[in-house]
Amino acid sequence: MTMWKCNKCGYTLQALTPPETCPSCKEKCEFLDVTCYIPECGGPDSGNVNPQIFQESYKSQK
């Protein structure tokens, strides 16, 4: 399954597709795919997020 992160509040969830409305901030947000696709964080089957993408997506909101 894919790990999705809300671009407004940073809420992260695991789902096949992202929801239209964020369960946390209740806004209609863009969800970013932060799933780990590289061996360094375990690969796509690990359920981990890619820390580099996760941090970059957070920094862009500040």
Secondary structure by P-SEA (a helix, b strand, c coil): cbbbbbcccccccccccccccccccccbbbbbbccccccccccccccccaaaaaaaaaaaac
